[in-house]
Amino acid sequence: MQKITNDRELRSALNRLSIEDQRAIGLLFVASIKLPEMDSGLKQALEMALDSDGGGHEREMAYKTAKSVATRTYTACGRDTDWEIQAEHFIAAACSAALIPERQSAGVNPAWKAAIQSRMANNCLMMRDESDELRNEAQKQYEICEEFLLARS
């Protein structure tokens, strides 16, 4: 299996996946972001979406919950910077991107959109922590994708 070393390779790998696999890996990107004080509804939605036994109804409910949190927290962006609330917004946006109904996706790869939103959440958490340590979310996503593809082969 080829190693993924940049965004072009990641995006290419994601584009070759089925829509269901795009959703699954998008949710793995979201789950890699750790926000201890996450909205309980969002946390439950993400857990429900990650449950492989969840069907279309559960996925739609998780999408609606994540979209609701993303919409509610969007208004917090731009005010006095609360990095944790902004991180929660991007986590919710990433979750809803991964779960967006196909009829609404307009041809956008849900995994790629979830990847970018997850990176934004990671950046907000680094700002919140005033971290000197670079937490390279892109590199982590390359590794998640490699593991995902390896498990599928």
Backbone as ProteinMPNN parsed JSONL, in Angstrom:
{"seq_chain_A": "MQKITNDRELRSALNRLSIEDQRAIGLLFVASIKLPEMDSGLKQALEMALDSDGGGHEREMAYKTAKSVATRTYTACGRDTDWEIQAEHFIAAACSAALIPERQSAGVNPAWKAAIQSRMANNCLMMRDESDELRNEAQKQYEICEEFLLARS", "coords_chain_A": {"N_chain_A": [[0.838, -1.183, 0.0], [0.46, 2.238, -0.763], [2.087, 4.936, 0.809], [0.598, 7.744, 2.357], [1.383, 11.027, 1.999], [0.774, 13.673, 1.626], [-1.697, 16.283, 1.097], [-2.826, 16.134, -1.464], [-2.528, 13.446, -2.148], [-4.036, 12.345, -0.084], [-6.603, 13.382, -0.609], [-7.077, 12.258, -3.116], [-7.12, 9.53, -2.457], [-9.373, 9.519, -0.786], [-11.347, 10.243, -2.612], [-11.604, 7.965, -4.116], [-13.078, 6.267, -2.594], [-16.162, 4.635, -1.625], [-19.334, 6.261, -1.025], [-20.3, 5.557, 1.497], [-17.964, 4.655, 2.762], [-16.54, 7.035, 2.653], [-18.025, 8.553, 4.439], [-17.594, 7.058, 6.778], [-14.785, 7.254, 7.211], [-14.581, 9.995, 7.397], [-15.911, 10.433, 9.798], [-14.102, 9.184, 11.49], [-11.992, 10.982, 11.306], [-13.152, 13.141, 12.626], [-13.563, 12.028, 15.17], [-10.98, 11.861, 16.054], [-10.323, 14.231, 17.185], [-10.062, 15.618, 20.306], [-12.161, 16.885, 22.607], [-12.809, 17.654, 25.708], [-15.044, 18.883, 27.01], [-17.282, 18.677, 25.338], [-20.429, 19.435, 23.772], [-23.14, 17.6, 24.996], [-25.161, 16.48, 23.396], [-23.978, 16.577, 20.865], [-21.818, 14.914, 21.301], [-23.148, 12.47, 21.759], [-24.375, 12.192, 19.259], [-22.143, 11.869, 17.583], [-21.103, 9.503, 18.642], [-23.257, 7.785, 18.054], [-23.228, 7.91, 15.273], [-20.745, 6.786, 14.737], [-21.21, 4.202, 15.452], [-21.336, 1.269, 13.89], [-23.597, -0.225, 13.458], [-25.637, 1.487, 13.211], [-28.332, 2.727, 11.326], [-29.813, 4.326, 8.427], [-31.728, 6.094, 9.518], [-30.705, 6.668, 12.085], [-28.305, 7.849, 11.329], [-29.259, 10.125, 10.033], [-30.501, 11.452, 12.173], [-28.253, 11.935, 13.779], [-26.86, 13.601, 12.034], [-28.616, 15.829, 11.938], [-28.495, 16.692, 14.585], [-25.746, 17.336, 14.855], [-25.553, 19.333, 12.894], [-27.266, 21.222, 13.985], [-25.865, 21.97, 16.324], [-23.573, 23.0, 15.109], [-24.669, 25.184, 13.769], [-25.688, 26.691, 15.917], [-23.326, 27.26, 17.363], [-21.903, 28.66, 15.508], [-22.464, 31.363, 15.613], [-20.885, 32.149, 17.691], [-18.38, 32.358, 16.675], [-16.068, 34.826, 15.866], [-16.749, 36.591, 17.852], [-15.43, 37.759, 21.014], [-12.646, 35.828, 21.378], [-13.289, 32.598, 22.084], [-11.745, 29.856, 22.229], [-12.399, 27.21, 22.74], [-15.173, 27.016, 22.3], [-15.179, 27.664, 19.613], [-13.708, 25.505, 18.632], [-15.513, 23.471, 19.213], [-17.548, 24.216, 17.466], [-16.302, 23.694, 14.965], [-15.885, 20.957, 15.202], [-18.525, 20.059, 15.268], [-19.292, 20.972, 12.737], [-17.616, 19.397, 11.162], [-18.554, 16.852, 11.775], [-21.21, 17.036, 10.832], [-20.607, 17.456, 8.157], [-19.501, 15.004, 7.427], [-21.739, 13.441, 7.641], [-23.67, 14.448, 5.971], [-26.621, 14.308, 4.054], [-26.736, 12.555, 0.962], [-28.165, 13.786, -1.108], [-27.882, 16.433, -0.53], [-25.237, 17.017, -0.701], [-23.982, 18.018, -2.973], [-21.965, 16.967, -4.618], [-19.61, 17.189, -3.169], [-16.928, 15.715, -1.469], [-17.614, 14.083, 1.451], [-15.777, 13.165, 3.359], [-13.419, 14.595, 2.877], [-14.258, 17.218, 3.399], [-14.903, 16.93, 6.105], [-12.363, 16.371, 7.042], [-10.996, 18.836, 6.696], [-12.512, 20.575, 8.334], [-12.068, 19.326, 10.78], [-9.366, 19.797, 11.105], [-9.426, 22.545, 11.502], [-10.72, 22.612, 13.977], [-8.752, 21.387, 15.543], [-6.732, 23.324, 15.337], [-7.933, 25.433, 16.749], [-8.014, 24.302, 19.303], [-5.287, 24.11, 19.841], [-4.717, 26.815, 20.022], [-6.293, 27.47, 22.219], [-4.964, 26.06, 24.204], [-2.621, 27.375, 24.193], [-0.432, 26.186, 23.04], [2.9, 25.163, 22.516], [3.626, 23.039, 21.186], [3.385, 21.477, 18.095], [0.534, 20.057, 16.849], [0.036, 18.046, 14.489], [-2.527, 17.723, 12.613], [-3.131, 17.072, 9.982], [-1.147, 15.192, 9.294], [-1.869, 13.174, 11.075], [-4.323, 12.504, 9.952], [-3.508, 11.45, 7.502], [-2.373, 9.086, 8.396], [-4.606, 7.859, 9.593], [-6.155, 7.437, 7.315], [-4.486, 5.696, 5.846], [-4.497, 3.449, 7.56], [-7.241, 2.863, 7.504], [-7.638, 2.21, 4.79], [-5.958, 0.006, 4.602], [-7.246, -1.781, 6.313], [-9.5, -2.238, 4.796], [-8.568, -3.643, 2.652]], "CA_chain_A": [[0.0, 0.0, 0.0], [1.2, 3.48, -0.877], [2.03, 5.831, 1.963], [0.0, 9.05, 2.08], [2.31, 12.005, 2.56], [0.348, 15.055, 1.408], [-3.146, 16.436, 0.922], [-3.228, 15.678, -2.791], [-2.658, 11.987, -2.055], [-5.172, 12.062, 0.792], [-7.85, 13.685, -1.328], [-7.208, 11.25, -4.166], [-7.543, 8.284, -1.8], [-10.75, 9.692, -0.32], [-12.234, 10.283, -3.775], [-11.786, 6.61, -4.636], [-13.922, 5.503, -1.667], [-17.621, 4.723, -1.758], [-19.915, 7.296, -0.153], [-20.362, 5.038, 2.873], [-16.604, 4.686, 3.306], [-16.199, 8.442, 2.852], [-18.662, 8.95, 5.7], [-16.936, 6.356, 7.888], [-13.468, 7.823, 7.494], [-14.826, 11.362, 7.857], [-16.225, 10.356, 11.226], [-12.852, 8.874, 12.191], [-11.259, 12.248, 11.406], [-13.812, 13.924, 13.685], [-13.336, 11.37, 16.464], [-9.585, 12.022, 16.48], [-10.217, 15.501, 17.913], [-10.512, 15.407, 21.692], [-12.672, 18.065, 23.298], [-13.418, 17.072, 26.91], [-16.316, 19.499, 27.4], [-18.128, 18.76, 24.149], [-21.877, 19.399, 23.929], [-23.528, 16.2, 25.195], [-25.913, 16.038, 22.224], [-23.014, 16.361, 19.797], [-21.058, 13.716, 21.666], [-24.025, 11.323, 21.499], [-24.553, 12.09, 17.807], [-20.914, 11.314, 17.035], [-21.051, 8.093, 19.049], [-24.274, 7.068, 17.298], [-22.769, 7.833, 13.89], [-19.608, 5.871, 14.691], [-21.72, 2.854, 15.644], [-21.529, 0.707, 12.548], [-24.928, -0.818, 13.35], [-26.609, 2.559, 12.999], [-28.872, 2.776, 9.971], [-30.051, 5.626, 7.82], [-32.47, 6.973, 10.432], [-29.777, 7.109, 13.122], [-27.349, 8.766, 10.698], [-29.949, 11.389, 9.796], [-30.667, 12.114, 13.473], [-26.926, 12.415, 14.165], [-26.586, 14.744, 11.158], [-29.424, 16.976, 12.369], [-27.955, 17.165, 15.858], [-24.458, 17.986, 14.588], [-25.842, 20.559, 12.137], [-27.848, 22.161, 14.941], [-24.778, 22.485, 17.167], [-22.721, 23.831, 14.243], [-25.386, 26.437, 13.522], [-25.744, 27.442, 17.181], [-21.995, 27.726, 17.761], [-21.372, 29.544, 14.468], [-22.606, 32.752, 16.061], [-19.815, 32.444, 18.64], [-17.177, 32.677, 15.918], [-15.964, 36.249, 15.578], [-16.831, 37.36, 19.093], [-14.211, 37.562, 21.784], [-12.25, 34.478, 21.027], [-13.376, 31.467, 22.984], [-11.224, 28.824, 21.347], [-13.088, 25.939, 22.972], [-16.457, 27.074, 21.589], [-14.889, 27.594, 18.184], [-13.338, 24.116, 18.341], [-16.76, 22.707, 19.206], [-18.216, 24.543, 16.204], [-15.667, 22.984, 13.855], [-16.167, 19.532, 15.376], [-19.909, 19.864, 14.822], [-19.301, 21.15, 11.29], [-16.971, 18.217, 10.583], [-19.492, 15.732, 11.94], [-22.325, 17.208, 9.895], [-20.06, 17.276, 6.809], [-19.367, 13.563, 7.191], [-23.06, 12.806, 7.646], [-24.616, 15.161, 5.119], [-27.34, 13.44, 3.114], [-26.165, 12.601, -0.382], [-28.921, 14.727, -1.944], [-27.472, 17.792, -0.172], [-23.777, 17.143, -0.701], [-23.554, 18.745, -4.183], [-20.742, 16.396, -5.169], [-18.451, 17.401, -2.309], [-16.548, 14.517, -0.734], [-17.839, 14.366, 2.871], [-14.569, 12.89, 4.152], [-12.488, 15.719, 2.706], [-14.801, 18.361, 4.133], [-14.735, 16.613, 7.525], [-10.932, 16.496, 7.346], [-10.635, 20.247, 6.809], [-13.167, 21.113, 9.531], [-11.367, 18.749, 11.939], [-8.098, 20.531, 11.245], [-9.758, 23.836, 12.1], [-10.967, 22.354, 15.399], [-7.449, 21.147, 16.146], [-6.045, 24.619, 15.452], [-8.561, 26.174, 17.852], [-7.579, 23.697, 20.571], [-3.898, 24.512, 20.077], [-4.772, 28.203, 20.483], [-6.837, 27.445, 23.578], [-3.933, 25.546, 25.106], [-1.399, 28.158, 23.984], [0.523, 25.107, 22.891], [4.12, 25.331, 21.733], [3.77, 21.78, 20.463], [2.57, 21.365, 16.896], [-0.255, 18.825, 16.734], [-0.179, 18.013, 13.054], [-3.75, 16.972, 12.331], [-3.047, 16.539, 8.619], [-0.347, 13.959, 9.358], [-2.696, 12.177, 11.74], [-5.335, 12.077, 8.986], [-2.854, 10.562, 6.538], [-2.223, 7.794, 9.057], [-5.957, 7.293, 9.732], [-6.555, 6.977, 5.99], [-3.698, 4.512, 5.528], [-5.034, 2.343, 8.371], [-8.567, 2.564, 7.002], [-7.489, 1.517, 3.513], [-5.34, -1.288, 4.878], [-8.292, -2.63, 6.885], [-10.477, -2.525, 3.725], [-7.972, -4.482, 1.601]], "C_chain_A": [[0.881, 1.243, 0.0], [1.011, 4.336, 0.365], [1.457, 7.175, 1.526], [0.848, 10.091, 2.785], [1.883, 13.448, 2.367], [-1.157, 15.086, 1.138], [-3.628, 15.979, -0.449], [-3.448, 14.168, -2.778], [-3.836, 11.6, -1.164], [-6.479, 12.261, 0.044], [-8.109, 12.661, -2.434], [-7.694, 9.924, -3.576], [-8.996, 8.38, -1.341], [-11.737, 9.684, -1.477], [-12.491, 8.903, -4.373], [-12.715, 5.757, -3.757], [-15.4, 5.63, -2.026], [-18.126, 5.804, -0.805], [-19.982, 6.82, 1.297], [-18.987, 5.027, 3.525], [-16.125, 6.114, 3.519], [-16.787, 8.93, 4.179], [-17.914, 8.342, 6.891], [-15.587, 6.985, 8.222], [-13.594, 9.283, 7.936], [-15.127, 11.396, 9.347], [-14.988, 9.988, 12.048], [-11.989, 10.129, 12.33], [-11.832, 13.098, 12.542], [-13.471, 13.343, 15.053], [-11.905, 11.529, 16.956], [-9.356, 13.316, 17.25], [-10.812, 15.303, 19.3], [-10.875, 16.734, 22.347], [-13.422, 17.568, 24.521], [-14.797, 17.621, 27.247], [-17.263, 19.664, 26.21], [-19.604, 18.702, 24.532], [-22.323, 17.937, 23.996], [-24.318, 15.654, 24.008], [-24.995, 15.737, 21.049], [-22.21, 15.091, 20.063], [-21.881, 12.46, 21.378], [-24.225, 11.118, 20.004], [-23.328, 11.453, 17.165], [-20.797, 9.838, 17.391], [-22.046, 7.256, 18.255], [-23.803, 6.883, 15.85], [-21.607, 6.857, 13.737], [-20.033, 4.416, 14.867], [-22.071, 2.266, 14.285], [-22.896, 0.069, 12.365], [-26.002, 0.229, 13.07], [-27.048, 2.613, 11.544], [-29.065, 4.195, 9.5], [-30.759, 6.596, 8.742], [-31.541, 7.53, 11.509], [-28.78, 8.114, 12.556], [-28.001, 10.126, 10.47], [-30.158, 12.157, 11.1], [-29.328, 12.691, 13.958], [-26.549, 13.638, 13.334], [-27.336, 15.98, 11.643], [-28.903, 17.559, 13.682], [-26.649, 17.925, 15.636], [-24.668, 19.314, 13.861], [-26.415, 21.635, 13.06], [-26.767, 22.791, 15.824], [-23.866, 23.388, 16.341], [-23.37, 25.187, 13.992], [-25.403, 27.306, 14.773], [-24.388, 28.027, 17.54], [-21.365, 28.641, 16.723], [-21.428, 31.002, 14.907], [-21.529, 33.139, 17.06], [-18.524, 32.805, 17.92], [-17.18, 34.174, 15.608], [-16.138, 37.123, 16.81], [-15.493, 37.246, 19.795], [-13.86, 36.088, 21.7], [-12.343, 33.524, 22.205], [-13.01, 30.257, 22.134], [-11.936, 27.494, 21.525], [-14.438, 25.903, 22.244], [-16.22, 27.004, 20.081], [-14.483, 26.177, 17.781], [-14.591, 23.249, 18.281], [-17.54, 22.969, 17.917], [-17.624, 23.731, 15.057], [-15.833, 21.469, 13.979], [-17.579, 19.225, 14.89], [-20.005, 20.004, 13.3], [-18.671, 19.948, 10.586], [-17.893, 17.007, 10.645], [-20.645, 15.852, 10.952], [-21.838, 17.064, 8.452], [-19.956, 15.79, 6.465], [-20.727, 12.888, 7.016], [-24.06, 13.425, 6.687], [-25.32, 14.188, 4.165], [-26.813, 13.636, 1.688], [-26.858, 13.633, -1.27], [-28.527, 16.18, -1.667], [-25.979, 18.04, -0.357], [-23.205, 17.865, -1.91], [-22.199, 18.265, -4.689], [-19.49, 16.602, -4.345], [-18.182, 16.113, -1.534], [-16.712, 14.796, 0.763], [-16.607, 14.124, 3.745], [-13.581, 14.045, 4.064], [-12.966, 16.936, 3.493], [-14.657, 18.151, 5.641], [-13.269, 16.757, 7.94], [-10.544, 17.947, 7.576], [-11.247, 20.867, 8.062], [-12.488, 20.578, 10.803], [-10.036, 19.449, 12.178], [-8.339, 21.895, 11.882], [-10.006, 23.677, 13.606], [-9.649, 22.149, 16.138], [-6.69, 22.455, 16.343], [-6.614, 25.438, 16.602], [-8.114, 25.62, 19.201], [-6.124, 24.027, 20.867], [-3.84, 25.958, 20.568], [-5.273, 28.263, 21.923], [-5.758, 27.059, 24.578], [-2.657, 26.383, 25.077], [-0.208, 27.217, 23.842], [1.721, 25.515, 22.036], [4.347, 24.1, 20.86], [2.832, 21.767, 19.258], [1.854, 20.022, 16.91], [-0.72, 18.761, 15.291], [-1.362, 17.113, 12.709], [-3.731, 16.377, 10.932], [-2.275, 15.222, 8.618], [-1.14, 12.838, 10.019], [-3.759, 11.637, 10.772], [-4.734, 11.176, 7.914], [-2.753, 9.15, 7.125], [-3.576, 7.097, 9.232], [-6.397, 6.706, 8.39], [-5.793, 5.715, 5.603], [-4.22, 3.286, 6.27], [-6.399, 1.903, 7.865], [-8.484, 1.76, 5.708], [-6.886, 0.126, 3.692], [-6.387, -2.265, 5.427], [-9.31, -3.053, 5.827], [-9.895, -3.48, 2.667], [-7.858, -5.937, 2.001]], "O_chain_A": [[1.91, 1.293, 0.673], [-0.092, 4.442, 0.901], [1.79, 7.681, 0.454], [1.016, 10.054, 4.004], [2.537, 14.359, 2.876], [-1.797, 14.047, 0.973], [-4.747, 15.48, -0.567], [-4.43, 13.671, -3.328], [-4.55, 10.64, -1.454], [-7.356, 11.397, 0.069], [-9.25, 12.251, -2.648], [-8.579, 9.277, -4.137], [-9.76, 7.427, -1.491], [-12.848, 9.172, -1.339], [-13.491, 8.701, -5.062], [-13.091, 4.65, -4.143], [-15.824, 6.604, -2.648], [-17.416, 6.208, 0.115], [-19.745, 7.6, 2.219], [-18.855, 5.352, 4.705], [-15.381, 6.381, 4.463], [-16.123, 9.632, 4.942], [-17.639, 9.021, 7.88], [-15.285, 7.221, 9.392], [-12.805, 9.754, 8.755], [-14.656, 12.276, 10.067], [-14.846, 10.439, 13.184], [-11.329, 10.32, 13.352], [-11.088, 13.697, 13.319], [-13.133, 14.077, 15.981], [-11.637, 11.353, 18.144], [-8.32, 13.484, 17.894], [-11.955, 14.864, 19.432], [-10.021, 17.582, 22.603], [-14.556, 17.104, 24.398], [-15.645, 16.871, 27.731], [-17.959, 20.673, 26.096], [-19.987, 18.018, 25.482], [-21.933, 17.128, 23.155], [-24.162, 14.487, 23.649], [-25.202, 14.765, 20.322], [-21.959, 14.299, 19.155], [-21.364, 11.495, 20.814], [-24.242, 9.98, 19.534], [-23.46, 10.589, 16.297], [-20.436, 9.017, 16.548], [-21.725, 6.147, 17.828], [-23.97, 5.806, 15.276], [-21.498, 6.176, 12.717], [-19.306, 3.502, 14.477], [-22.998, 2.725, 13.618], [-23.319, -0.16, 11.232], [-27.138, -0.108, 12.734], [-26.219, 2.552, 10.636], [-28.551, 5.143, 10.094], [-30.44, 7.785, 8.759], [-31.581, 8.722, 11.811], [-28.445, 9.104, 13.207], [-27.372, 11.161, 10.687], [-30.01, 13.379, 11.129], [-29.282, 13.803, 14.484], [-25.985, 14.599, 13.857], [-26.753, 17.059, 11.747], [-28.877, 18.777, 13.861], [-26.465, 19.022, 16.162], [-24.022, 20.309, 14.189], [-26.086, 22.814, 12.93], [-26.763, 24.003, 16.041], [-23.432, 24.434, 16.824], [-22.695, 26.216, 14.002], [-25.161, 28.511, 14.703], [-24.308, 29.175, 17.976], [-20.39, 29.331, 17.022], [-20.527, 31.781, 14.598], [-21.277, 34.326, 17.265], [-17.666, 33.482, 18.486], [-18.182, 34.716, 15.143], [-15.716, 38.279, 16.812], [-14.535, 36.705, 19.243], [-14.701, 35.219, 21.929], [-11.594, 33.621, 23.177], [-13.845, 29.707, 21.416], [-12.065, 26.727, 20.571], [-14.802, 24.89, 21.647], [-16.977, 26.355, 19.359], [-14.868, 25.7, 16.713], [-14.719, 22.395, 17.404], [-18.124, 22.049, 17.344], [-18.362, 23.144, 14.265], [-15.913, 20.772, 12.967], [-17.798, 18.243, 14.181], [-20.719, 19.241, 12.65], [-19.145, 19.529, 9.53], [-17.996, 16.238, 9.689], [-21.013, 14.871, 10.306], [-22.593, 16.593, 7.602], [-20.283, 15.374, 5.354], [-20.84, 11.879, 6.32], [-25.197, 12.961, 6.604], [-24.672, 13.344, 3.545], [-26.49, 14.751, 1.278], [-26.21, 14.28, -2.092], [-28.807, 17.061, -2.479], [-25.513, 19.166, -0.183], [-22.049, 18.286, -1.878], [-21.38, 19.067, -5.137], [-18.403, 16.223, -4.782], [-19.107, 15.496, -1.006], [-16.019, 15.661, 1.298], [-16.417, 14.801, 4.755], [-12.977, 14.427, 5.065], [-12.18, 17.601, 4.167], [-14.327, 19.085, 6.371], [-12.969, 17.208, 9.045], [-9.843, 18.26, 8.539], [-10.572, 21.609, 8.776], [-12.352, 21.306, 11.787], [-9.634, 19.665, 13.321], [-7.545, 22.348, 12.706], [-9.56, 24.499, 14.407], [-9.457, 22.678, 17.233], [-6.078, 22.672, 17.389], [-5.864, 26.069, 17.347], [-7.864, 26.381, 20.136], [-5.759, 24.208, 22.029], [-3.019, 26.296, 21.422], [-4.745, 29.014, 22.743], [-5.646, 27.648, 25.653], [-1.726, 26.132, 25.841], [0.855, 27.419, 24.428], [1.573, 26.127, 20.979], [5.148, 24.118, 19.926], [1.634, 22.015, 19.39], [2.493, 18.972, 16.976], [-1.738, 19.346, 14.922], [-1.213, 15.903, 12.537], [-4.261, 15.287, 10.719], [-2.709, 14.248, 8.003], [-1.089, 11.69, 9.577], [-4.054, 10.442, 10.78], [-5.387, 10.235, 7.463], [-3.011, 8.157, 6.444], [-3.68, 5.886, 9.04], [-6.945, 5.605, 8.339], [-6.386, 4.767, 5.089], [-4.368, 2.213, 5.683], [-6.685, 0.708, 7.802], [-9.175, 0.754, 5.548], [-7.272, -0.817, 3.002], [-6.408, -3.436, 5.048], [-9.92, -4.115, 5.949], [-10.643, -4.059, 1.878], [-7.378, -6.756, 1.219]]}, "name": "protein", "num_of_chains": 1, "seq": "MQKITNDRELRSALNRLSIEDQRAIGLLFVASIKLPEMDSGLKQALEMALDSDGGGHEREMAYKTAKSVATRTYTACGRDTDWEIQAEHFIAAACSAALIPERQSAGVNPAWKAAIQSRMANNCLMMRDESDELRNEAQKQYEICEEFLLARS"}
